[in-house]
């Protein structure tokens, strides 16, 4: 009798799940616009009082019940659903039924996740519901969790679209492929049609693999050339501002302390605008400061008690050799020499090399000296100690 009741119960659950929306558009049946089920908080939080959909509640119930019958219904539902959150939740319940070990339906889960990502339900004429907003992230998370490399070609196609950078695809590529993702990111980086902000985001990830990927090093060399050109453009703009300032002074225009203050404000605004595009100078200092920062990255230590691998040393030296030929500027040549010595020190580490290292720009040192000679001026407040760690 008990066995018969269990069979009837599972048949009822199967029928309810099959009848509930969710096999077509992601999100299933949506309520009138509030939070379905009174959901509060982020996905997976335990304070949820009611499930965000009846289907979700039934899937969770099957996971708690356990057993072969529950497992069969979960797998059957996996074949039907087109809701990313449900695929992720079914995967979680199957893992629980396997006592936390990798379950035997991994390939079916990955297949379902990939299918929905490649064939997203059309929600163009509808307001995305709560499940819709979670679905895409849940599907990418599955691919990352299982380190699934078979989706890399599709992810490359989705990486940059007319809507901009797909950060989920970017995360997937870097977390699953790691350094092997650099050629894919580099291809997107060199696309002449992408925006500067997208290039900056791609460079931020490529930069993480300078020690492991020669392709990342080549991007840095090319980026350094771009920065030098932008730095030259900034100097032209600076010369124009100085000429305008001199012309106003000669014509008896705005002068004195008020004029000097206005000029400084105008210069500051111009430098911020210059730093806002192309990824150069966003932290102040214009393109020159960004170039110095990129070079300084090559001199960083891996940390206390750690040594750089021979491959990392070789890659850093190759990058330095590449940027050396891009400019004959004496200040940059001085920085190159300082960086070369630093890399040699990292190749033969001592206790001192593991500490923080800073690459100094001779031009900045000259400006600091000028400010001190003027009694502080617009730079560091007189008497304020210099920032430590400003090595050669």
Beta strands, then each sheet from edge to edge (+ up, - down):
strand 1: 160-161
strand 2: 164-165
strand 3: 358-359
strand 4: 390-391
sheet 1: 1+ 2-
sheet 2: 3+ 4+
end
